[in-house]
């Protein structure tokens, strides 16, 4: 579940696992760009560690 909002007049994305998620993942444009620039490394990190997290 993803929604757009504002924090101190700046746009942010809020990502929740569900409507009841008490601790959503919130980030703005600067972090969104950083995530996009490193998306392949993030994917690799998930693939390498996914087996251990189960």
C-alpha positions as CSV (number, residue, x, y, z in Angstrom):
1,X,0.0,0.0,0.0
2,X,1.6,3.3,-1.1
3,X,0.4,6.8,-0.6
4,X,1.7,10.3,-1.4
5,X,1.8,13.0,1.3
6,X,3.8,16.0,2.4
7,X,6.2,16.6,5.2
8,X,7.2,20.2,6.0
9,X,5.9,21.2,2.5
10,X,7.9,18.5,0.7
11,X,6.5,15.5,-1.1
12,X,7.0,12.1,0.5
13,X,6.0,8.5,-0.3
14,X,4.6,6.4,2.5
15,X,4.8,2.6,2.0
16,X,2.8,0.4,4.4
17,X,2.6,-3.4,4.6
18,X,-1.1,-3.0,5.5
19,X,-3.6,-0.4,6.6
20,X,-2.8,-1.2,10.2
21,X,1.0,-0.9,9.8
22,X,2.3,1.1,12.8
23,X,5.7,1.7,11.3
24,X,5.4,2.7,7.6
25,X,8.5,3.4,5.5
26,X,8.5,7.1,4.6
27,X,10.9,8.9,2.3
28,X,11.2,12.0,0.2
29,X,12.7,12.8,-3.2
30,X,16.3,12.8,-2.2
31,X,16.1,9.3,-0.7
32,X,13.9,8.1,-3.6
33,X,16.7,9.2,-6.1
34,X,19.3,7.4,-3.9
35,X,17.2,4.2,-4.0
36,X,16.8,4.4,-7.8
37,X,20.5,4.9,-8.2
38,X,21.2,1.8,-6.2
39,X,18.3,-0.4,-7.1
40,X,20.4,-3.2,-8.5
41,X,22.5,-3.4,-5.4
42,X,19.3,-3.4,-3.2
43,X,17.9,-6.3,-5.3
44,X,21.2,-8.2,-5.0
45,X,21.1,-7.6,-1.2
46,X,17.6,-9.0,-0.9
47,X,18.4,-12.1,-3.1
48,X,21.5,-12.9,-1.0
49,X,19.8,-12.5,2.3
50,X,16.3,-13.6,1.6
51,X,17.0,-17.2,2.5
52,X,18.3,-16.3,5.9
53,X,15.3,-14.1,6.8
54,X,12.8,-17.0,6.4
